[in-house]
């Protein structure tokens, strides 16, 4: 065995380990940016792993740091959740194949992150049309149900491709082969918004009411709609499924449940198809554990609520629910991922240096509008316009995260889009450009593959700068007074050659240097001038420009889809739908419960009948009005027909106009 390999094996038992968690925020089509960040991260981690073993960069072996950075948990919402799954499968499959050159965007790269997020469905051999054209197909409406504004079949196709393997994969074997930078007990978390709430009750009973009163004291109930599905790799062995789901993308039914979580977290409300979790996917016992984790925040604990304070007395048995986008109410599971790392670390180190950290990848970071002036609403209409935004802000508020910001416990930072423009002297000028996929309400990536390719490589370039300069700890060594040294444990065994290769000084002349947590070994072959130029180097320098003629060609398809949607809505029997929903709910009850509900409904119908007789007496139709209705019905139907077509045309024009205006505002639109 080569000396480098021997040293690597020995160092695995004694080296410092820095635990890493990654949270990926919602992004709609801009998930390609997050994918680019993860692609560069995997590239550097894999290069470092091979260099420590002496398989590559042997001429620089004395400059290769020997500590370990291990990804223990990843989590995401919406597009971030989808990228979380792709990243995990990419790591498990083991063939790290970074996309380093922006050539031939339509070419398959054998890289799950690129092929899923940049190619999307554009490389479908059975249907070579661009993705944006497929979104307006109407075959998903053929069964007579309106599931979403856009045809969402492409999502299932991408998911199927991500989970497809050409060979029979053994999860235990794949886990054993994982490199040191991926935990063999990797955990994944996904945010979901369940439309059917789970009751959380506060009991107002007293000792007197329990023993002396015949009437039942009502419980004060709220309803939890935020659910997190949590998966354990568990060293390739199935975990206790009452507590965790199994991270196994190879074997049914575990792969199917993981795929459902992946797709469901990205089910953008109304725009993309909703998904359904049934009791065979998430058992009642598992859901109770999941709810307790949400309430307590103990996602790193096998037994949350160890004191059994949360009773879930009214938990609906054999629970099923529709799920929509994970970003709808709580967005990225930042605190949830952090709690796993915190639980693993347990005690704060005596030396005060954090041993774990979390990175947020956010294509659309939130910024407080501090300078926005207050504007008093004029009337109820103005108030109504702000209600939805208020409710969304309130549902996403992060209270606990505000309190847990002690830098001595953990490292935290964020990767977000930055593309600085430079002048002829290579000086940064003007504000940074936004990413291309931010256009069209974040659906811009569906317009053109070049938008997705641009943002993928922007993610890679931003990740490069983040790893080199921001994901770091200060390094200060006082030769006269060692008590003043500021050296993180992962850097204490670094040689002078290692320090010289990777250090950087934020403020020239300060004497305070920084050393990276993950060393970017590409720096070893770059001189000082090359390093400076790389800071503002972008693999795709110019943002792509969109030709509106592509959009105009699809007007007919867009109108056709909306016209069909209106027809389905017109023919929809709301009474029948309500009855079917009622029957579905009754089917979940016991015989005794069903009879009680039916008795209550019968009494309610009798009471309603009294009201209906009075209403018909006052407002019931006369014989003349009935005849008039019969005569005008054909004209009414004809009016509805033309009204649908006019509405479809108006909506299409509005969509096209708003897309073009937004593209123009972001300097993405071709000039006439």
Secondary structure, 3 states (H helix, E strand, C coil): CCHHHHHHHHHCCCCCEEEEEEEECCCHHHHHHHHHHHHHHHHHHHHHHHHHHCCCCHHHHHHCCCCEEEEEEEEECCHHHHHHHHHHHHHHHCCCCCCCCCCCCCCCCCCHHHHHHHHCCCCCCCCCCCHHHHCCCCHHHCCCCCCCCCCCHHHHHHHHHHHCCCCCCCHHHHHHCCCCCEEEEEEEEEEEEEEEEEEEEECCCCHHHHHHCCCCCCCEEEEEEEEEEEEECHHHCCCCCCCCEECCCCCCCHHHHHHHHHHHCCCCCCCCCCEEECCCCCCHHHHHHHHHHHHHCCCCCCCCCCCCCCCCCCCCCCCCEEEECCCCCCCCCHHHHHHHHHHHHCCCCCCCCCCEEEEEECCCCCCCCCCCCCCCCCCHHHHHHHHHHHHHHHHCCCHHHHHCCCCCCCEEEEECCCCCEECCCCCEECCCCCCHHHCCCCCHHHCCHHHHHHHHHHHHHHHHHHHHHHCEEEEECCCCCHHHCEECHHHCCCCHHHHHHHCEECCCCCCCEEEECCCCHHHHHCCHHHHHHHHCCCCCCCCCCECCHHHHCCHHHHHHHHHHHHHHHHHCCHHHHHHHHHHHHHHCCCHHHHHHHHHHHHHHHHHHHHHHHHHHHHHCCCHHHHHHHHHHHHHHHHHHHHHHHHHHHHHHHHHHHHHHHHHHHCCCECCC
